[in-house]
Each structure stands twice: as C-alpha cells, then as structure tokens.
C-alpha cells in the first residue's frame, strides 16, 4: 500500500499535471469505489465543470480542492493516477476517468479495485469519515514528543500495532514502521506503553527523519508503486530491514529476520533490535 511518502510524491506530481484543469465529465466504471455520495451518477454530475484548484494530502489520502467541493481519494493497495491524451488506448484496470476540457484525461487505475472516493462540501471532509479520526501529521508542529508519548501510554498493544494505527500518527504503514523501529533500535513486539522517555524521543525523531528521507527520494518502489508520471521511487535503495530477510544487516552484519507482528510481515535485525 502506498504510504505517506508515496502519496506525497503522487500529490506533488498531480499538482504539476492537473492543477488548473477543468473537468468536462467523469466516467465511473467501478461504482463500488464511490462512497460519498452514494449515488454514482450524482458524483459524476457534481464534478462536471469543477476546476482543480489544488491537491493536498491528509495521511495517506489525497484531497482534490475543487471549485465547490473537496474530493478525497484513497489509493489503497495498488491505485495509481496517470494523465493521458483522450485518444490513447485504455487498459482494463482503469475504473474512474476525469475528462478535462483541454482534451486530456486523468485516469485512475487499480488492479484490486480497492480505491475509494468521497466528495464533500469544503470543511465537511474533516468532520466525518474517512478523515475525522486521523492522528497528527508527522511533519506538523502538532506532532510533538509529548503527543506521541501520551498516545503510546494509552495502549497495551505492541509498538508495531500502535504505529500502524492511523489515529496515533498518520501516514505510517508496514514499510516505514519497520524502518523507523530499526533506526530507533526498538523491537516491534515491545509494549508501546513500556517505552522509556529516551526511546520515545528517539522514535519520534526517526519517524520524521525516515519519512523525510523517503519523500526526498520519491518513496519506495515496492510491489507496483509508481508516481503519477510513471516514475519509480528510490528510497528502497536505502532500506535497512523491510524486504531484506535473510540478508545481512547494513549496520552489524547480523542476518535480517522476518516474522509476523500485529498481523503483518515484520522485518528486524535481532542484534540491533533486541527484546
């Protein structure tokens, strides 16, 4: 699933590609993706004539600011956008098409068909699902060491499960949780509420630095992720543990191990991240 760095990279490229374009019509080929409104034809009708003023991000969600609405898009596992000329051939995985007045088309492709769309009046998107219960953004001033400490002290879950919870801090998924925990020398099965103040300070710093590094490198190319211009991310070249099971740790040479923690495949260095 695209995580914060990948979604931020998609956002930045979409701003370059479609900001300022006006929607002539929308075609939804997989109605189950449209969650709000519950009438797909109304979704298509409301978007006609809307201009894309900007594109923001909240956690792993893209927020298209339109003339009269905010469209919330979640890429889920394999969703991706691409800008095409209308005469270009279309593959079978294109499920939503935004046709612009200039003859170009923004096509949403999703092999698994898990992506979602919500359309709101401005301001309403923050008062209801899917955004209402999200935690702080890791790059915002509101994400402080004290805020992270308070959230971790309220749970008896292990730290891996806690960090995957988007109400604790948004944008972290399996890849960057594993990487941030490795950089912090914290074992993923450690109970979150048992972390020391020093460990929490280190974890807070490494969450931010890990995500910043990944954003700068365009995210990670894991599975089929590419950005909206078809370019791959390069952060995978700097990954310490994720997907490197049976390979030597880049810091100490110990073999990276893979197990299941919080229901997710989890990668650790058993020497650098001792229980």
MARKE-319402 format. One record per residue: residue in three letters; x, y, z of N, C-alpha, C in turn. Coordinates in steps of 0.1 Angstrom, whole numbers. Each point is the difference from the previous one (the first is absolute). Example, Ala and Ser with C-alpha at 12.3 -4.5 7.8 and 13.67 -1.06 7.14 Angstrom:
BEGIN
 residuo   npx   npy   npz  capx  capy  capz   cpx   cpy   cpz
     ALA   132   -57    78    -9    12     0     9    12     0
     SER    -4    11    -7     9    11     0    -8    11     8
% end
This chain:
BEGIN
 residuo   npx   npy   npz  capx  capy  capz   cpx   cpy   cpz
     UNK     8   -12     0    -8    12     0     9    13     0
     UNK    -3     9    -9     7    13     1    -1     6    14
     UNK    11     4     6     0     7    13     2    15    -2
     UNK     3     7    11     0    14    -1    10     5   -11
     UNK    13    -5    -1     9     5   -10    -5    -2   -14
     UNK    -6   -12    -3    -5    -2   -13   -12     9    -4
     UNK    -9     1    10   -12     9    -3     5    14    -1
     UNK     9     5     8     5    13    -2     7     2   -14
     UNK     7   -10    -4     6     1   -14   -10     0   -10
     UNK   -11    -8     1   -11     1   -10    -6    14     1
     UNK    -2     5    12    -6    13     1     8    11    -8
     UNK    13     0     2     8    10    -6     0    -1   -15
     UNK     0   -13    -5     0    -1   -15   -14     3    -5
     UNK   -11    -3     7   -13     4    -5    -2    15     0
     UNK     6     7     9    -1    15     0     6     5   -13
     UNK    12    -6    -4     6     4   -13    -8    -4   -12
     UNK    -8   -11     1    -7    -5   -12   -14     6    -2
     UNK    -7     2    11   -15     3    -2    -5    12     8
     UNK     9     7     8    -5    12     6    -4    10   -10
     UNK   -12     6     2    -5    10    -9    -9    -6   -11
     UNK     0   -13    -2    -8    -6   -10   -15     0     4
     UNK    -9     1   -10   -14    -1     3    -6   -13    -5
     UNK    -9    -6     8    -5   -13    -3   -13     2    -9
     UNK     1    -6   -12   -12     0    -9   -10   -11     4
     UNK     5   -11     3    -9   -11     4     9   -11     8
     UNK    -7    -8     7     6   -11     8    -7   -13    -4
     UNK     7   -11    -2    -5   -13    -3     5   -10    11
     UNK   -10    -5     7     4   -10    11    -4   -14    -6
     UNK    10    -8    -1    -2   -14    -5    -1   -11    11
     UNK     4     4    12    -2    -9    11    -7     7    11
     UNK   -13     0     1    -8     8     9     3    -2    15
     UNK     5   -11     4     3    -3    14    10     9     6
     UNK     8     6    -9    11     9     5    -6    13     5
     UNK   -12     4    -4    -6    13     4    -8    -2    13
     UNK     6     6    11    -6    -2    13    -9    12     4
     UNK     3    12    -5    -8    11     4     0    10   -12
     UNK   -12     3    -6   -13    -4     3    -2   -15    -3
     UNK   -11    -6     4    -2   -14    -3    -7    -2   -13
     UNK    -3    11    -7    -5    -1   -14    12     3   -10
     UNK     4    -9    -7    12     2    -9    -3    10   -11
     UNK   -12     0    -5    -4    10   -10     1    14     6
     UNK    -4     2    12     1    13     7    15     4     1
     UNK     8    -9     4    15     2     0     5     5   -13
     UNK    -4    -6   -11     5     4   -13    -6    13    -4
     UNK   -13     3     4    -6    13    -4     6    11     8
     UNK     2    -1    13     5    10     8    14     5    -4
     UNK     8    -9    -6    14     3    -4     1     7   -13
     UNK   -11     0    -8     1     7   -13     2    15     2
     UNK     9     6    -7     3    14     1     8     4    12
     UNK     5    -9     8     8     3    11    15     1    -4
     UNK     6    11     5    14     2    -3     9    -5    12
     UNK    11    -7    -3     9    -4    10     8    11     5
     UNK    -2     6    12     7    12     5    13    -4     6
     UNK     0   -12     7    12    -5     6    -2   -14     4
     UNK    11    -6     5    -1   -14     4     8    -1    13
     UNK    -6    -4    11     6    -1    13     1   -15     4
     UNK     5    -2    12     1   -14     6    -3     0    14
     UNK    -7   -10     5    -2    -2    14     3   -15     3
     UNK    11    -2     6     5   -14     2     2    -7   -14
     UNK    -7   -11    -2     1    -7   -13   -11     4   -10
     UNK    -7    10     3   -11     5    -8     4    12    -9
     UNK    -4     0   -12     1    12    -9   -13     8     1
     UNK     2    14     1   -11     9     1     0     9   -12
     UNK    -9    -2    -9    -1     9   -12    -9    12     4
     UNK     5    11     0    -8    12     3    -5     5   -13
     UNK   -13     0    -2    -7     4   -12    -7    13     2
     UNK    -7     5   -11    -7    13     1   -10     0    12
     UNK    -8   -11     1   -10     0    10     0   -12    10
     UNK    10    -9    -2     0   -12     8    14    -4     3
     UNK     2    -9    10    12    -7     2    -2   -15    -2
     UNK     8    -5    -9     0   -14    -3    11    -8     7
     UNK    -4    -9     8    10    -8     8     2   -14    -7
     UNK    13    -2    -4     3   -12    -7    10    -9     8
     UNK    -3   -12     1     9   -10     7     5   -10   -10
     UNK    13    -1    -2     6    -9   -10    -1   -15     5
     UNK    -1    -2    13     0   -14     5    12    -8    -4
     UNK    -2   -12    -5    12    -9    -2     8     4   -13
     UNK    -7     2   -11     7     1   -13    -5    11    -9
     UNK    -7     9     6    -6    11    -8    11     9    -6
     UNK    -2     5   -12     9    10    -5    -7     9   -10
     UNK     5    12    -2    -6     9   -10    10     2   -12
     UNK    -6     3   -11     8     4   -12    -7     9    -9
     UNK     7    10    -6    -6    10    -9     2    -5   -14
     UNK   -10     0    -8     1    -6   -14    -8    10    -9
     UNK     4    -1   -13    -8     6   -10   -12    -9    -2
     UNK   -11     6    -4   -13    -8    -1     1   -12   -10
     UNK     9     2   -10     0   -10   -11     9   -12     4
     UNK     8     1    11     8   -11     4    -8   -12     5
     UNK     5   -12    -3    -7   -12     4    -1    -1    15
     UNK   -11    -6     4    -3    -2    15     1   -14     4
     UNK     7    -3    11     0   -14     4   -12    -4     9
     UNK    -1   -13     3   -12    -5     7    -1     4    14
     UNK    11     5     6     1     4    14    -4    14     3
     UNK    -4     8   -11    -4    14     2   -15     0     5
     UNK    -3     5    12   -13    -1     5    -7    14     2
     UNK     8    11     0    -6    13     1     8     9    -9
     UNK    -8     8    -9     7     8   -10    -6    15     2
     UNK    10     9     2    -4    14     1     4     6   -13
     UNK    -9     4    -9     2     6   -13     0    15     2
     UNK    11     6    -5     2    15     1    -4     7   -12
     UNK    -3    13     1    -4     8   -11    11     2   -11
     UNK    13    -3     4    11     2    -9     3   -13    -8
     UNK    -9   -10     2     2   -12    -8     8   -11     7
     UNK     6     3    11     7   -10     7    -9    -8    10
     UNK     5   -11     6    -7    -8     9     8    -4    12
     UNK    -5     1    12     7    -5    12    -7   -14     2
     UNK     8   -10    -1    -6   -14     2     5    -6    13
     UNK   -10    -6     7     4    -7    12     0   -15    -3
     UNK    11    -6     2     2   -14    -2     2    -7    13
     UNK    -6   -12     2     0    -7    12    -3   -15    -2
     UNK    11    -8     0    -1   -14    -3   -10    -7     9
     UNK     1     4    13    -8    -7    10   -14     6     2
     UNK    -2    12    -5   -12     7     1    -4     4    14
     UNK    10     3     9    -2     3    14    -1    15     2
     UNK     4     8    -9     1    15     2   -14     5     3
     UNK    -1    12     6   -12     6     4    -1    15    -3
     UNK   -12     5    -2    -2    15    -2   -11     5     9
     UNK     2    11     6   -10     7     8    -1    15    -5
     UNK   -11     5    -2    -2    14    -4    -7     8    10
     UNK     6    11     5    -6     8    10     0    15    -3
     UNK    -9     7     6     1    15     0    12     4     8
     UNK     7    11    -3    12     3     7    -2     1    15
     UNK     9    -6     8     0     0    14    -7   -12     6
     UNK   -10    -6    -8    -7   -11     5     9   -13     0
     UNK    10     0    -9     8   -12    -1     8    -3    13
     UNK     2    10     9     7    -2    12    -9    -4    12
     UNK   -13     0    -2   -10    -3    10    -6   -14     0
     UNK     4    -8   -10    -6   -13    -1    11    -9    -6
     UNK    -4   -13     0     9   -10    -6     2     3   -15
     UNK    12    -3    -5    11    -7     6    11     8     7
     UNK    -2    13     1    11     8     5    -2     4    15
     UNK   -12    -1     5    -2     6    13     8    -6    12
     UNK     3   -12     0     8    -6    11    15    -2    -2
     UNK     5     7   -10    14    -1    -3     8     7    10
     UNK    12    -5     3     9     6    10     8    12    -7
     UNK    10     5     7     8    11    -5     9    -4   -12
     UNK     3    10    -8     9    -2   -11    14     0     6
     UNK     9    -9    -5    13    -1     6     9    12    -3
     UNK    -3     8   -10     7    12    -3    -5    13     6
     UNK   -12    -1     7    -6    11     6     6     3    14
     UNK    -1    13     4     5     4    13    -9    -7    11
     UNK   -12    -4    -3    -9    -7    10     5   -14     4
     UNK     9    -6    -9     5   -13     3    13     2     9
     UNK    -2     1    13    11     2     9     4   -13     7
     UNK    11     0     7     4   -11     8   -11    -3    10
     UNK    -5    10     7   -10    -1    10   -13    -7    -5
     UNK    -4     5   -12   -12    -6    -6     2   -15    -3
     UNK    11    -3    -6     3   -14    -3     0    -8    13
     UNK     7     5    11     0    -7    13   -13    -2     5
     UNK    -9    10     0   -13    -2     5    -8   -11    -7
     UNK     1     0   -13    -7   -10    -8     5   -14     3
     UNK    13    -2     1     6   -13     2    -3    -5    15
     UNK    -1     9     9    -2    -4    14   -15    -4     2
     UNK    -8     2   -10   -15    -3     2    -3   -14    -5
     UNK    10    -7    -6    -2   -13    -6     9   -11     6
     UNK    -6   -12     0     8   -12     4     4    -8   -12
     UNK    -2     5   -12     5    -6   -12    15     0    -2
     UNK     5    -8    -8    14     1    -3     2    12    -9
     UNK    13     5    -1     3    13    -6    -3    -1   -15
     UNK     2   -12    -6    -3    -2   -14   -15     3    -3
     UNK    -9    -6     8   -14     2    -2    -4    15     3
     UNK     6     6    10    -3    13     3     3    10   -11
     UNK    12    -2    -6     4     9   -11    -8    -2   -13
     UNK    -5   -12    -2    -9    -2   -11   -13     6     1
     UNK    -4     4    12   -13     6     3     1    15    -4
     UNK    -9     3   -10     1    14    -6    -6    10     9
     UNK    -5    -3    12    -5    10    10    12     4     9
     UNK    11    -8    -1    12     3     8     8    11    -7
     UNK     4    -4   -12     7    10   -10    -3    -5   -14
     UNK    -3     9    -9    -5    -4   -13    12    -3    -9
     UNK    -3    -8   -10    10    -2   -11     9   -11     1
     UNK     1    -6    12     9   -12     1    -7   -13    -4
     UNK     7    -8    -8    -5   -13    -3    11   -10     3
     UNK    -1   -12    -5     9   -10     4    15     3    -3
     UNK     3     6   -12    14     2    -3     6    10    10
     UNK    -6    12     2     7    10     7    -1    -2    15
     UNK   -10    -8     5     0    -4    14    13    -9     2
     UNK     2   -10    -8    12    -9     1    12     8     0
     UNK     1    10    -9    12     8    -2     3     9    12
     UNK   -11     7     5     1     9    11     4    -8    13
     UNK    -6   -12     2     4    -7    12    14    -5    -1
     UNK     5    -4   -11    14    -4    -2     9    11     4
     UNK    -3    12    -6     9    12     2    -1     4    15
     UNK   -10    -4     7    -1     3    14     5   -11     9
     UNK     4   -11    -5     5   -12     7   -11    -5    10
     UNK   -13     0    -5   -11    -5     8    -6   -12    -7
     UNK    -2   -11     8    -6   -12    -5   -15     2    -2
     UNK    -6    -4   -11   -14     3    -3   -10    -6    10
     UNK     5   -11     7    -9    -6    10     0     7    14
     UNK     8    10     1     0     8    13   -13     6     2
     UNK    -5    -1    13   -13     6     3     2    15     0
     UNK    -9     7    -8     1    14    -2     1     8    13
     UNK    -8    -3     9     0     8    13    12    -2     8
     UNK     8   -10    -3    12    -3     8    13     8    -5
     UNK    -1     7   -11    11     7    -5     5    11     9
     UNK    12     2     1     6    10     9    -1    14    -7
     UNK     1    10     7     0    14    -5    11     1   -11
     UNK    11    -5     2    11     1   -10    -3    -8   -12
     UNK    -6   -12     1    -4    -7   -12   -11     7    -8
     UNK    -9     6     7   -11     8    -7     6    12    -7
     UNK     9     7     6     7    11    -7     7    -5   -12
     UNK     7   -11     1     7    -5   -12   -10    -5   -10
     UNK   -10    -7     4   -10    -4   -10    -7    11    -7
     UNK    -4    11     7    -6    12    -6     9     6   -10
     UNK    13     1     3    10     5   -10     1    -8   -12
     UNK     1   -13     2     2    -9   -11   -12    -2    -9
     UNK   -12     1     6   -12     0    -9     1    11   -10
     UNK     3    12     5     0    12    -8    12    -1   -10
     UNK    12    -4     4    11    -1    -9    -2   -11   -11
     UNK    -5   -11     4    -3   -11    -9    -9     5   -11
     UNK   -11     6     4   -10     5   -10     6    11    -9
     UNK     7     9     7     7    11    -8     9    -6   -11
     UNK     8   -10     4    10    -6    -9    -8    -6   -12
     UNK   -11    -7     4    -8    -7   -11    -7    10    -9
     UNK    -5    11     5    -6    10    -8    10     6   -10
     UNK    12     3     5    10     6    -8     4    -9   -12
     UNK    -1   -13     3     4   -10   -11   -12    -5    -8
     UNK   -11     6     2   -12    -4    -8    -7   -12     5
     UNK     2    -4    12    -6   -12     5     7   -13    -3
     UNK    -6   -11     3     6   -13    -3    -7    -8   -11
     UNK     7    -6    -8    -6    -8   -11    -1   -15     6
     UNK   -11    -2     6    -3   -14     5   -13    -4    -6
     UNK     0   -12    -5   -11    -5    -8    -1     8   -13
     UNK   -12     7    -2    -2     6   -13     0    16     1
     UNK     5     5    11    -2    15     2     9     8   -10
     UNK    -7     9    -7     7    11    -7    -8    13     2
     UNK     6    11    -2    -7    13     1    -9     3   -12
     UNK    -6    11     0   -10     3   -10     7     3   -14
     UNK    13     1     0     7     2   -13     7   -13    -4
     UNK    -3   -11     6     6   -13    -3    14    -2     5
     UNK     4     9     9    14    -1     5     0    -8    13
     UNK    11    -8     2     1    -8    12     7     8    11
     UNK    -3    -4    13     7     6    11    13    -7     2
     UNK     9     6     8    13    -5     1     4    -3    15
     UNK   -10     2     9     4    -2    14     3   -14     3
     UNK    -5   -10    -8     3   -14     3    15    -3     0
     UNK     8     9    -7    14    -2     0     6     2    14
     UNK    -7     8     8     5     3    13    -7    -7    12
     UNK    -9   -10    -4    -7    -7    10    10    -9     8
     UNK    -2     0    14     8    -8     8    -5   -14     2
     UNK   -13    -2     3    -5   -13     3   -12    -5    -8
     UNK    -9     9    -4   -12    -5    -7     3    -7   -13
     UNK    -5   -12    -1     2    -8   -12    14    -6    -1
     UNK     8     2    10    14    -5    -1     3   -12     9
     UNK   -11    -8     3     2   -12     8    11    -9    -7
     UNK     8    -6     9    11    -9    -4    12     7    -6
     UNK    -1    13     0    12     8    -4     7     6    12
     UNK    13     4    -1     7     5    12    -5    14     3
     UNK     0     3    13    -3    14     5    11     9    -5
     UNK    -5    12    -5    10    10    -5     8     6    11
     UNK    -4    -2    12     7     6    11    10   -10     7
     UNK    -5   -12     3     8    -9     8     2   -14    -7
     UNK    -6    -2   -12     2   -13    -7    -8   -12     4
     UNK    -8     2    11    -9   -11     4   -11    -2   -10
     UNK    -4   -12    -2   -10    -3   -11   -13     5     5
     UNK    -7     7   -10   -13     6     3   -10   -11     0
     UNK    -9     1    10   -10   -11     2   -14     6    -3
     UNK    -9    -9    -5   -14     4    -3    -9    -8     9
     UNK   -10     6     6   -10    -7     8   -14     8    -3
     UNK   -10    -4     8   -13     6    -1    -2     7    13
     UNK    -2    13     0    -3     8    12   -12     9    -4
     UNK   -10     0     9   -12     8    -3    -7    -4   -13
     UNK     2   -13    -3    -7    -5   -12     7     4   -13
     UNK    12     6     1     7     5   -12    14    -6    -1
     UNK     5    -3   -12    14    -4    -1     9    11     5
     UNK     9    -5     9     9    10     7    14    -4    -1
     UNK     9    10    -2    14    -3    -3     8     7    11
     UNK    10    -7     6     8     5    11    14    -5    -2
     UNK     9     8     7    14    -6     2     0    -4    15
     UNK     1   -13     3    -1    -5    13    11     5     9
     UNK    11     5    -5    11     6     8    -3    15     3
     UNK    -4     7   -10    -2    15     2   -13     2     7
     UNK   -10    -9    -1   -13     2     6    -3   -11    10
     UNK     7     0    11    -2   -11    10   -12     2     8
     UNK    -7   -11     4   -12     1     8     4     5    14
% end
